Amino acid sequence: MRAVSLDEYYSKENVSPVSQKIKNIRAHRFRRQRLLFALGIPQIAFKNKDILEVGPGSGFNSIVVYESNPKTYTLIEANLFGLNEARNNLTKFKKRSISTKLKFINRSILKINPVKKYDLVLCEGVLSGIKNLKQFLKKLDGFVKPNGLLILSTVDEISYLADSIRRLLIQTDIKGATCNPYSLAKKYEPVLKRHFRNLKGMSRPVQDWIVDNAVNPASNLPLYNLPEIIHTLNGKYDVLETWPKYIEDWRWYKNLVGQRSNFNAVAKSQYWAKCHNLLSNRHYLAARNAKTNQKLYNECKKFRVCLRNYEKQPSNANLRKISMTLGRVANKMPFLLSDEKKFLVRLKRLLYKPYFDQQMILKNPTLMRWFCRGQQYISFVKI
Ligand SMILES: C[S@@+](CC[C@H](N)C(=O)[O-])C[C@H]1O[C@@H](n2cnc3c(N)ncnc32)[C@H](O)[C@@H]1O
C-alpha cells in the first residue's frame, strides 16, 4: 500500500477536519496572538509584510494573521474544500481597516516554483502528514526572503504517543476494513468526548479529531522532532524560539560571538534533555540524561512503526509486536508517570487476548486524562 500524505487524504475524502468551535473570537484572537508572541513574533511584525501560509486548512488560525494587516497574505492549500472554507472564514472576519491583498492558491506547495519570496512563511500542522521532510523544507525555504522568518509546528514520536494509543484502539476495531470516516467518528465520539473534557482549551470538534487522528492514514506517517528539523534545514536557519520553551541559555551575551553563536546546538541539546516532558501535559520534570531520552524516543518510534505495519496487515502477529513495544516504552518512561506506565503494561497484556473490548479500554481513567504535549512550535530566522 502506497503511503498517503495529508493533503491527498483530505482531497480524496473531500474533508477538512481541522475546524474550530470559535464561540468567542476575542479569546481565539488572544490565544493565537499569545502563541506568536511566545515565538518572538509580536503582532506588529506582520504589519506591511509579505506573508505566506502553507496548509491553512479551513483558515481558522489565518483569521488572526489577516487581522494583523500584512501587506500581502498568500494562502497555499492543496485541498480545495479546505481552501474554500478558509476563503469564507477570512471574508466573514474582514474589517474595514484591513487593506491586505489576499491571494488563494489551490495547489500543493511541492508543485509551485518559488518565484516570489516572503518576509514570513507559516506552516502549521502540516509536517506530521508529509512523506519527505527534506524535500518539503527545501521547498518552503525557497519562499523565505534572506533574514526572513519561518514558523513551523511539529508533533513527534513522543508528543503524539497517547493519541497514537487512541488510534491503535480504533484501528484494532477497523482491522483494515474500508469505512466511512465520519460513521466511525460517530461511533467513538461519546467515549472520546469524555477524554477531551479533560483537555482544557480543546476547540476542535471531537468528530474532526477522530477522522484526522484515528482514521486518516497520513496521521500514521513517521514524525519529525526538533533536532531533525534543525538538521534538515542544514545550517540555513537559526532557531529563534520554541513552544514549549526548551531553550535555556545562560551564556554571557558578549560570548554570543562568531558567525552562528550555536543557537541550534543549544536548542538540540535542550530538546534531548527535556523531551520526556512531552509525554504528559500534566507533568513538568527536571532535565534528564539525553541518552535515556533518545532511547525513550526510539521505543516510541518503534511502537508507531509496528502500528503502521499492523494497519497494512492487521494480523495477530503484528498486534503482538505492538504489544511488546508498549512494554519497552513503559520501561523507558520516567518513574513519576507511574499511572501511565501501569496503563501501558495492562494494555500490553490485553492486546495478547483473543478478544478485547476497545470501548472498555478507552474508558480507562488513566487513558481518559492522558494527553501528551502534541504540537510544538518553532520560529526560525533565515541567515
Ligand atoms: C492538519 S491541517 C492544518 C491546518 C491548519 N494549518 C491548522 O493548523 O489548523 C494541514 C493542512 O495542510 C494541507 N497540506 C498538506 N500538504 C500540503 C502541501 N504539500 N501543499 C499545500 N497544502 C498542504 C492539508 O491539505 C491540510 O489542509
The ligand as an SDF file (V2000), in Angstrom:
LIG
                    3D

 27 29  0  0  0  0  0  0  0  0999 V2000
   -3.7390   19.3790    9.6770 C   0  0  0  0  0  0  0  0  0  0  0  0
   -4.1060   20.5970    8.5230 S   0  0  0  0  0  0  0  0  0  0  0  0
   -3.6450   22.0400    9.4200 C   0  0  0  0  0  0  0  0  0  0  0  0
   -4.4870   23.2080    9.0910 C   0  0  0  0  0  0  0  0  0  0  0  0
   -4.1150   24.4990    9.8240 C   0  0  0  0  0  0  0  0  0  0  0  0
   -2.8030   24.9660    9.4640 N   0  0  0  0  0  0  0  0  0  0  0  0
   -4.2220   24.3110   11.3000 C   0  0  0  0  0  0  0  0  0  0  0  0
   -3.2010   24.2920   11.9670 O   0  0  0  0  0  0  0  0  0  0  0  0
   -5.3350   24.1680   11.7950 O   0  0  0  0  0  0  0  0  0  0  0  0
   -2.8460   20.5310    7.2900 C   0  0  0  0  0  0  0  0  0  0  0  0
   -3.2580   21.1870    6.0010 C   0  0  0  0  0  0  0  0  0  0  0  0
   -2.1180   21.2500    5.1470 O   0  0  0  0  0  0  0  0  0  0  0  0
   -2.5210   20.9520    3.8250 C   0  0  0  0  0  0  0  0  0  0  0  0
   -1.3490   20.4420    3.0920 N   0  0  0  0  0  0  0  0  0  0  0  0
   -0.6490   19.3400    3.3560 C   0  0  0  0  0  0  0  0  0  0  0  0
    0.3680   19.1760    2.4780 N   0  0  0  0  0  0  0  0  0  0  0  0
    0.3040   20.2500    1.6490 C   0  0  0  0  0  0  0  0  0  0  0  0
    1.0700   20.6690    0.5220 C   0  0  0  0  0  0  0  0  0  0  0  0
    2.0870   19.9250    0.0590 N   0  0  0  0  0  0  0  0  0  0  0  0
    0.7350   21.8210   -0.0940 N   0  0  0  0  0  0  0  0  0  0  0  0
   -0.3020   22.5770    0.3510 C   0  0  0  0  0  0  0  0  0  0  0  0
   -1.0850   22.2100    1.3900 N   0  0  0  0  0  0  0  0  0  0  0  0
   -0.7890   21.0690    2.0440 C   0  0  0  0  0  0  0  0  0  0  0  0
   -3.6080   19.9160    4.0040 C   0  0  0  0  0  0  0  0  0  0  0  0
   -4.4580   19.8230    2.8660 O   0  0  0  0  0  0  0  0  0  0  0  0
   -4.3240   20.4390    5.2380 C   0  0  0  0  0  0  0  0  0  0  0  0
   -5.3750   21.2840    4.9450 O   0  0  0  0  0  0  0  0  0  0  0  0
  1  2  1  0
  2  3  1  0
  2 10  1  0
  3  4  1  0
  4  5  1  0
  5  6  1  0
  5  7  1  0
  7  8  2  0
  7  9  1  0
 10 11  1  0
 11 12  1  0
 11 26  1  0
 12 13  1  0
 13 14  1  0
 13 24  1  0
 14 15  1  0
 14 23  1  0
 15 16  2  0
 16 17  1  0
 17 18  1  0
 17 23  2  0
 18 19  1  0
 18 20  2  0
 20 21  1  0
 21 22  2  0
 22 23  1  0
 24 25  1  0
 24 26  1  0
 26 27  1  0
M  CHG  2   2   1   9  -1
M  END
$$$$
